[in-house]
Amino acid sequence: MAAFNKFNAFVEDVAEKVHNLGADTLKVMLSNVAPVATNAVKADITEIAAGNGYSAGGNALTTTSSAQTSGTYKLVLVDSVFTASGGSIATFRYVVLYNSTPASGNLIGWYDFGSALTITTGNSFTVDFDGAAGVLTIA
């Protein structure tokens, strides 16, 4: 999986109780426009067009665990799968993780896959979150 990049605003949002990572609805959406670290909310991201198996706003995620051990917090999420049907899902390069519980959709981080990807009809793309190391840790 591509390396995780955090949005700068995520740090402040955690300190100001915007995120409850263990209970809020987290989602991943797809983009073909490079995010930048200074993006803060979903509206700052250019999402790909909905259709052919991709829903506007992306996929809701399931949390496997959200816990701390010895002062280090780790968030572990279930992998998310996008499957194309009735045509290809629009080309994308970036997978953006965000919190959809706040109305503004506060951003958490993104993955850059290094080149444009297209999911053709009948094929799938899996966002493979690291089950051992977690999506993110806070120490």
PEQUIFEN-V855653 format. One record per backbone hydrogen bond with DSSP energy under -1.0 kcal/mol. CO is the residue of the C=O (numbers start at 1). NH is the residue of the N-H. Records with the same first field share a line. If there is no record, write none. Layout:
CO: NH + NH
This chain:
5: 110
7: 10
8: 11
9: 13
10: 14
11: 15
12: 16
13: 18
14: 17
20: 23 + 24
25: 100
26: 61
27: 98
28: 59
29: 96
30: 48
31: 93 + 94
36: 39
37: 8
40: 107
41: 44
42: 45
51: 54
52: 85
54: 51
55: 58
59: 28
62: 78
65: 76
67: 74
69: 72
72: 69
73: 138
74: 67
75: 135
76: 64 + 65
80: 127
82: 125
84: 122
92: 117
93: 113
94: 31
95: 111
96: 29
97: 108 + 109
98: 27
102: 105
104: 42
105: 42
106: 99
108: 7
109: 97
110: 5
111: 95
117: 92
119: 89
120: 123
123: 84
125: 82
126: 128
127: 80 + 129
130: 134
136: 75
138: 73
